[in-house]
Amino acid sequence: MTREEMNRIKEERGYSFKQLSEYSGVPVVTLQKIFSGATAAPRKATMAAIEKVLCSEEHIYRGKAYQYYQEATGDPGQLGESAAPWLQKQQGEFTLEDYYAIPDERRVELIDGVIYDMSSPRTVHQDIASIIHMELYSYIKEKKKPCKVFEAPVDVQLCCDNRTMVQPDVLLVCDRDKIRGFGIYGAPDFVLEILSKSTRKKDMTVKLGKYQEAGVREYWIIDPYKQVLIVYNLEEEDYIPMVYPLQGKAPLLISGGELEIDLEQIAESIRELGSLE
């Protein structure tokens, strides 16, 4: 992997050198020298530890990365009995206790015991979320609906268990009993996710299945790259996605078609602010 490729992936995922150091076990100073080009010929084992993380999906490897680095270099590093418990677990073993132990500056989601890294959203991502949020809010206010609309980051304990906590980009909750001090306890009625390169697979497969399983009624996915809206009516047993180009308007199904979202605003946001690159 070239230095340019490593820098590109690091930027796409929003990794700081501190985060990448914790994932790979490679010291921050060493990483800075490698990524800047100051170290022209890094050790093979060091590069292997870095590439193990960057060539993975968006999962946070934590314990696995440390273990890999130790095996590759023979360096025991800092992973000992005093290390944080969540650094010593494998994917699939994490719980809400581990989720809450992760430093606040690191945005992650927990799905079925697997921790997924969430890079910082780009400006176009935030703008699209704000457009949808404002349209939902205006509709709720005008129609005096009991629902509440939220924009990330808001914790959603989707399945009411201790193995899943997600942060949808936009969500609508009409059962006020689900709104708690920490976030949302249970499935929202509506969820919107805006795709990025690092979250595409998770949002279109893993989250789709979890949202349907948990009882989300309607799931929207906006793909800024292909400039389409994908709508899933999860109340149907055999839900088939409806795909809309970002033109005209699209109805919110759970509103009975009363609310139509202006897709032209979203297209304009992408034209003005660019893609998520």
TAVEN-V247759 format. One line per field, one symbol per residue. psi: psi as a letter, one per 30 degrees, with the letter a starting at -180 (. if undefined). burial: I if it has 24 or more other ideal C-beta (glycine too) atoms within 12 Angstrom, else O. A space follows every 50 residues. Layout:
# TAVEN-V247759
psi->???
burial->???
This chain:
# TAVEN-V247759
psi->kleeeeeeeeeefgkleeeeeeefgkkeeeeeeeffgejeilkeeeeeee feefflagkkfceeeeeeeeeefgkfbgjafflkefffllkfflleeeef fkkefjkllkjhgkkkkjlkkleeeeeeeeeeeeeeeeeeeefhlglkkl kkkkkjieggaggkjlileklkkfjfffjlefbkjaklekkkkkkleffe eeefdeeeeeeeefgkekkkkkjfefhlkkkkjffkeikkkkkklikblk kjefggfekkkjfeeeeeeeeefaag.
burial->OOIOOIOOIIIIIIIOIOIIIIIIIIIOOIIOOIIOOOOOOIOOOIIOII IIIIOIOIIIIIIIIIIIIOOIIOOOIOIOOOOOOIIOIOIOOIIIOIIO OIOOOIIIIIIIIIIIIIIOIIOIIIIIIIIIIOIIOOIIOOOOIOIIII IIIIIIIIIOOOIIIIIIIIIIIIOOOIIOOOIIIIIIIIIIIIIIIIII OIIIOIIIOIIIOIOIIIIIIIIIOOIIIIIIIIOOOOOOOOOIOIOOOI IIIIIOOOIOIIIOIIIOIIOOOOOIO
